Amino acid sequence: MPYVPHTEDDIARILKTLGIASVEGLFSVFPEELRIKQGLNLPLGLSEQEVKGLLKGISSRNRGVADNISFLGAGAYNHYIPSIVDSLISRSEFYTSYTPYQPEVSQGTLQAIFEYQSLVAGLTGMDASNASLYDGASATAEAVLMAGRITGKKGVLISAAINPLYRKTVDTYLKGSPDRVSDVMYCTEAGVTLPEAVEKKMDGDTACVVVQQPNFFGAIEDIAAISEAAHKKKALLIVVTAEAISMGLIKPPGELGCDIAVGENQSFGNALNFGGPYLGFMATKTGFLRQMPGRLVGETVDKNGKRAFCLTLATREQHIRRERATSNICTNHGLSALAALIHMLALGKNGLKDLAMLNASKAQFLKTSLLGIKGLSRAFSAPFFNEFVVKTPCEPEWLLKKMLKHKILGGLALKRFYPELKNHILVCATEMNSRQDIEGFKEALGGILD
């Protein structure tokens, strides 16, 4: 049966209300030369079997990501996902991302979220974590709004070495208010944010300082010094972590004076998926819990004294008066969070440290290999985790296209985000890059530059 949204009587009433004689009159605003005078030249409809065959033929022309060796990072990281992750999250009882509103029948899902929160809090060195956010970018923006509520101030100081897409999301959340956000430029030699520059840029209306660790260039920031500079002016420090594996090796933000730790947990259990869905996280100090967006699952006991779980805080407008809501975050990304939880538990503390060390050593080997190519140099001197910036003697876009012919995704050209880095490429190595991959990268790149 065809779907007909409006009856003839419905249409007549709509036209009368609009003061238009016919449906054709609705389109009078469009120039005549742009309006179609005859039927579209479309093929006849196909059966389900025919459509399936057609789409299968189209998809067969695609080249999968697995066909390329990737050295891309920049906020989306290619990590191995243990088989146990897909095995467990594929169980039918986990096939939902929705928040359980009836704890008496949702104990398993609530416990999974509670355990995820506990691991994130431990990983970041903070007191408590919420039940996840959309992605690292929106988590950063939510943290900025949260800092404003806590301090009563409006100014936002953001390191220029933060992921540019995260910065754009912050701008969107703040409705593009140019008077609210200002940048702290990175050191052109080291590639990090200078604490003295942070202190110089701050004023009495600065609500928060936002810095990424490791930053967008892969460099390790001096978080403790930046924290000291921020707290001198009674501002909060927000630390963003886009590569969560790094926290297995780098001291967690909570131990360095961070007030709100946010970032992206895609590295745990979640595939690249062409950019999403990803998994934002947020953790903070106990005193700031009431201003934290999203949901917080808590542990309690039932009437029989047995361990139980419940939705402790739910601060969006559906639960309380709109004007008092801290956020419109409306999902806990339960399935993505569960995947991250299983991956973290499978690794364990020592496994995470080993994985982080493996990433760092792969990146060091990649750096040594690439810097052996004539014409290539490293852009910044600061220590890095698993990605770094190289300067090339030619246009990066041309170079990366040439690399694709060797089935190698050679990194990200930075000119798009940083015009001053017009000859620079951000490259990354993870445990997925073998010694053979890295040597092949060096050989292909060297051959192009010769």
Helices and strands as residue ranges (DSSP letters): H 8-18, G 23-27, G 32-34, H 48-59, G 65-67, E 69-70, H 83-89, G 92-94, G 103-105, H 107-124, E 128-129, H 136-151, E 155-159, H 164-173, E 181-184, H 195-201, E 206-212, H 223-232, E 236-241, G 244-248, G 253-256, E 260-264, G 273-275, E 280-284, G 286-291, E 295-301, E 307-314, G 322-324, H 334-370, E 377-378, E 387-391, H 396-404, E 408-409, E 412-413, G 414-416, G 419-421, E 424-428, H 435-449
